[in-house]
Each structure stands twice: as C-alpha cells, then as structure tokens.
C-alpha cells in the first residue's frame, strides 16, 4: 500500500494463519485504489491451499474492502481460503474487493461479507472493460448481504465483467434492493461469460427488489460494440425469492419484477442463456460423475468424502484432501 505493487514477484503463504481479528485489530486490505491514488497489488499470490482465518474488517463507510483491496491487470491470486467477517461500503469482497484484468483461481471464501453496493463472496467488482479477467475454480460458503443502498450482490461476484467458470455458491445471498444472484449480481455485456457453475444457496430479495436469479440477477445491456454475454451449463438448486414471489421459469423476463430460477432479467436481446437448469438439491447430490461432467464439466466430481455436505466439489478440492 506504499507504492510497491509486487509486479513480477510471487508471494507465497506457507502455512495456515490466524489473523485474530477483533475491533482493535482490524485487517488493512492489500492494495488500494481511488481517484487520486492507485497502489494496486499486481503480483502473484499463491496461498498453497492454506487458510487465512479470523479476518475482521468493520468499516461500514469505507470502500474497496477485502483481503485484497484492489488488484491490477497482472495479478494472480490462487489456492487460498479466507474465513472471518468483512463489513464495508462499496466494493466489498471476501478475497478481492476490486479487480482489473487478472486471475483469481482455486479460492474459497468462508467469511460473511456485508456492504451497500457491489458485494461478492470472492470478488466484489471486476472493473476492467476488457474480457481478460478470469475467476476459475472458486467457491463461496459465507453469508453475503447488502441490506441497503444500491445492490449488485453475488455469491461469487457482485458486478461482473469477464469470465466466471467452474465455481459454486453455498452461502445465502440477500439484498433489500437490486441485482441479486447466486454466482453474480449483475453481468455487463462486455462479453461476460458464466459457465459450468452451480448454486445451492438461498437467494433472497425484498418486495422492493428487482432482478433476482438463482445464478445471475441480470445481464445488463452495454453500449460496447459487438459485446455479447452468455450463461451456459449452469445449475441452480437453491431457493429464489423476490419478496413473496417465486420463480415460474428459468428467466424472470425483461422487466426484473419476477425472479428467475437461473437469471432474474435478460435485458440484452443478443445475450443468451443455454444448457442450464433448475433442479432439486437431492437430485444434484445424486448425480454420478458422468452426469456432473455432462452438465457442469470435468472440473466437478461427486463429494464422496462429505467435504461439501454431499454436494459436488471441485476436482482440486478432492486432490487436496487426498
């Protein structure tokens, strides 16, 4: 945070670490970004599949809050789990608050995360206008909430550009306002792709909310030429509520006033939702490895060892346990 971006360097976490966070011992996010000052983390961070536990941030008036406050277009964050409690204002994420082009891979958020705008379990806000940002092989197990103000709330990412793939959400995701989804809150059509993901968490909006979906709240039109968003090979097995309204179809419509099992609202006519379904939780649990591969892809396997309460896990999680 003092002007050294770590570009070209690799930082490794060699063991689990307990931050012992309390009100008088709050974590200072790695990297910062504002209109006047940019101190982005732009290096490689390899957690070596270790856990950072008891992170604690209680800054309800502060933006860009998470383990990493802001990462640059050469950053790679991988092989890491985070647990604890994170509270902020805008851009509040469990792993990364605001990300430019870069890679977040094999990361799990177990922390509860709360903010007012752009709130995500893994990443709050992907800020880049290009398509290079990648979130791959990640999961959210924490409670994600946005009790007021604007919204854009997702189990994996709040406001998304780029690609989310091979990821899943278990935690509840809720907001009193808009754009709420199990994987993403809002996807902007700078060639956004969400593929091979699933949600089993409860997705809940209030009676005044709109754009509520099991996988994605809304695909929003962008003026970028030739920009197309797509959602494919995804499964929702979580409950979806928009106040008292329940979904009746995979896509809620174009107005956003009805929830969807997969997408709350598909506003851009050129974007698409394909090869995705809503099923019961027990059905998902009972899928064979062959069935999982057909729908969610080869990176998911059955949870034979009860790592995820019997629900599908990522292949790297099984490899780490063995």
MOVENNOR-V600979 format. One record per run of one state. SS is the DSSP state (helix for helix, strand for strand, loop for the rest). FROM is the first residue (numbers start at 1). LEN is the number of residues. If there is no record, write none. Layout:
# MOVENNOR-V600979
SS_FROM_LEN + SS_FROM_LEN
This chain:
# MOVENNOR-V600979
loop_1_9 + strand_10_3 + loop_13_4 + strand_17_2 + loop_19_3 + strand_22_1 + loop_23_2 + strand_25_1 + loop_26_4 + strand_30_1 + loop_31_1 + strand_32_2 + loop_34_4 + strand_38_2 + loop_40_1 + strand_41_1 + loop_42_2 + strand_44_15 + loop_59_6 + strand_65_1 + loop_66_2 + strand_68_4 + loop_72_3 + strand_75_13 + loop_88_2 + strand_90_4 + loop_94_2 + strand_96_4 + loop_100_2 + strand_102_8 + loop_110_2 + strand_112_3 + loop_115_2 + strand_117_4 + loop_121_2 + strand_123_4 + loop_127_7 + strand_134_3 + loop_137_2 + strand_139_2 + loop_141_3 + strand_144_3 + loop_147_4 + strand_151_4 + loop_155_2 + strand_157_4 + loop_161_2 + strand_163_7 + loop_170_3 + strand_173_3 + loop_176_2 + strand_178_4 + loop_182_2 + strand_184_5 + loop_189_4 + strand_193_7 + loop_200_3 + strand_203_3 + loop_206_6 + strand_212_2 + loop_214_2 + strand_216_5 + loop_221_9 + strand_230_7 + loop_237_3 + strand_240_3 + loop_243_2 + strand_245_2 + loop_247_4 + strand_251_1 + loop_252_8 + strand_260_1 + loop_261_2 + strand_263_4 + loop_267_5 + strand_272_3 + loop_275_2 + strand_277_2 + loop_279_2 + helix_281_6 + loop_287_2 + helix_289_7 + loop_296_4 + strand_300_2 + loop_302_11 + strand_313_2 + helix_315_7 + loop_322_1
